[in-house]
Amino acid sequence: MNKFMIEECMKEVPTEMEKDELYAIINKIKEIIPRSNVFVEVGVKTGGSLNIWKHLISPNGLLIGIDTGSVETLKINLSEDKRIKYICGNTLYYKTYIDFLNILNGKEIDCLFIDAGHDYSETKSDFYTYGWNVRKGGLILFHDIYLDNENDRGSTKQFWEEIECKNGKFWEIVGRIDLHTGTGIVKKIC
């Protein structure tokens, strides 16, 4: 996927991420996982990044998006690509997780992109809840690792710093993209 293709996807369905940041993320993913069978995005918003991730999954792959917004808020047409499944629900709710497991149907995740709630507890919950389903050698990406709000009980930034300190036992840090709001990438090693 080249920069031109990313720009075209961003014209179809806008995203808040910057083109250069997306390009760097995609290059890092493709370097480690050339073709994903199962890609999950937690925090879809309007579907701009889903429209890009669909180009990273195999023809018979699965792309799951989870967000609290209804299908009507999405700017991507889900009926055009049967590989894309959308769950309208809060990732902190048990029902959302059960819906997710039903769609996953025993498959393991190749790539998990966490970009939903940005406070510490939500990020940590998404990591430990959905991260269990990432296969050994799979990737977990955290978006907005530089955002830090003093009014929050914590932040994605705080959780990312915690993850960095625990590097090596269960995961390894394989990338950090220092563009825009930042993206941290870990590879599950067990």
C-alpha positions in Angstrom: 0.0 0.0 0.0 1.6 3.2 -1.2 1.1 6.8 -0.2 -1.2 7.4 -3.2 -3.4 4.6 -2.2 -3.6 5.9 1.3 -4.5 9.4 0.0 -7.3 7.8 -2.1 -8.7 5.9 0.9 -8.6 9.1 2.9 -10.5 10.9 0.2 -13.2 8.2 0.2 -13.5 8.1 4.0 -11.6 10.8 6.0 -9.7 9.9 9.1 -8.1 12.0 11.8 -4.8 10.3 11.4 -2.2 12.0 9.2 -1.1 10.4 5.9 2.6 10.1 7.0 1.7 8.5 10.3 -0.6 6.0 8.6 2.1 5.2 6.0 4.6 4.6 8.8 2.1 2.4 10.7 1.3 0.4 7.5 5.0 -0.1 6.7 5.7 -1.4 10.2 2.8 -3.8 10.1 3.7 -5.1 6.7 7.3 -5.5 7.7 6.3 -7.9 10.5 3.0 -9.3 9.1 3.0 -9.1 5.3 -0.7 -10.2 5.0 -3.1 -10.2 7.9 -6.0 -12.7 8.1 -7.6 -11.1 11.2 -7.3 -7.4 12.0 -9.3 -5.7 14.8 -9.7 -2.0 15.4 -11.0 -0.9 18.8 -12.3 2.7 18.4 -13.5 3.1 14.8 -15.2 6.5 14.9 -16.3 7.1 11.3 -14.5 4.2 9.7 -11.7 6.1 8.0 -8.9 3.7 9.2 -11.1 0.6 8.6 -11.2 1.7 5.0 -7.4 1.6 5.0 -7.0 -1.6 7.1 -9.2 -3.5 4.6 -6.3 -3.3 2.1 -4.0 -5.1 4.6 -6.1 -8.2 5.1 -6.2 -11.3 2.9 -9.1 -11.8 0.4 -10.7 -14.3 2.8 -9.6 -12.4 5.9 -11.7 -10.7 8.7 -11.7 -7.1 9.8 -13.6 -6.3 13.0 -14.3 -2.8 14.1 -15.7 -1.9 17.5 -17.1 1.4 18.6 -19.9 3.0 20.6 -21.2 4.8 17.5 -24.1 3.4 15.5 -23.6 2.0 12.0 -25.2 5.2 10.7 -22.2 7.3 12.0 -19.8 5.3 9.8 -18.8 6.8 6.5 -17.7 3.4 5.1 -20.2 1.2 3.4 -20.0 -2.2 5.3 -22.2 -4.0 2.7 -19.6 -3.5 0.0 -17.0 -5.7 1.8 -18.2 -8.9 3.5 -14.9 -9.3 5.3 -15.7 -6.2 7.5 -17.8 -6.8 10.6 -18.9 -4.0 12.9 -19.8 -4.2 16.6 -21.7 -1.2 18.1 -20.8 -1.3 21.8 -18.5 -0.2 24.5 -15.4 -2.3 24.7 -15.7 -2.3 28.5 -19.0 -4.1 28.4 -19.2 -7.9 28.6 -21.9 -8.1 25.9 -19.6 -6.3 23.4 -16.8 -8.8 24.2 -19.2 -11.8 23.7 -20.3 -10.3 20.4 -16.7 -10.0 19.4 -15.9 -13.6 20.3 -18.9 -14.8 18.3 -17.6 -13.0 15.2 -14.0 -14.1 15.9 -15.2 -17.7 16.0 -12.0 -19.1 17.5 -9.6 -17.3 15.2 -6.6 -15.5 16.5 -5.9 -11.8 15.8 -2.9 -10.9 13.7 -3.1 -7.2 14.4 -5.0 -5.3 17.1 -5.3 -1.5 16.8 -6.3 0.2 20.1 -7.7 3.7 19.6 -10.9 3.9 21.7 -11.1 5.5 25.1 -7.9 7.4 25.9 -7.8 7.2 29.6 -5.6 4.8 31.4 -8.2 2.3 32.6 -9.9 2.1 29.2 -6.6 1.6 27.3 -5.5 -1.0 29.9 -8.8 -2.9 29.7 -8.8 -3.0 25.9 -5.2 -4.3 25.9 -5.8 -7.1 28.4 -9.4 -8.0 27.2 -8.8 -8.0 23.4 -5.0 -8.7 23.6 -5.6 -12.2 24.8 -6.9 -13.1 21.4 -3.8 -11.9 19.6 -1.7 -14.8 18.3 2.0 -15.3 19.2 3.9 -13.0 16.9 0.9 -10.8 16.4 0.9 -7.0 16.8 -0.9 -4.7 19.2 -0.8 -1.0 18.3 -1.7 1.9 20.6 -2.7 5.1 18.9 -2.3 8.5 20.7 0.6 7.5 23.0 1.6 11.2 23.3 -1.8 12.5 24.4 -1.9 13.2 28.1 -4.7 15.1 29.8 -4.0 16.2 33.3 -7.8 16.0 34.1 -7.9 12.3 33.2 -7.3 9.6 35.8 -4.4 8.6 33.5 -4.0 8.3 29.8 -3.0 6.1 26.9 0.4 7.8 27.3 0.7 6.6 30.9 -0.3 3.0 30.0 2.2 3.0 27.1 5.0 4.1 29.4 4.0 1.2 31.7 4.0 -1.3 28.8 7.5 -0.1 27.7 8.9 -0.8 31.2 7.6 -4.4 31.1 9.2 -5.0 27.6 10.5 -8.6 27.2 8.5 -11.1 29.2 5.3 -11.3 27.2 5.8 -8.8 24.4 8.6 -6.8 22.8 8.5 -3.2 21.7 8.9 -3.4 17.9 8.2 0.2 16.9 7.2 3.6 17.9 6.0 6.1 15.4 6.9 9.6 16.5 4.5 11.4 14.2 1.3 13.4 15.1 -0.1 11.9 18.3 2.2 8.9 18.2 1.7 5.1 17.8 3.4 2.4 19.9 3.7 -1.1 18.6 4.3 -4.3 20.5 4.7 -7.9 19.3 3.2 -10.7 21.5 6.0 -13.2 22.1 4.2 -15.8 24.1 
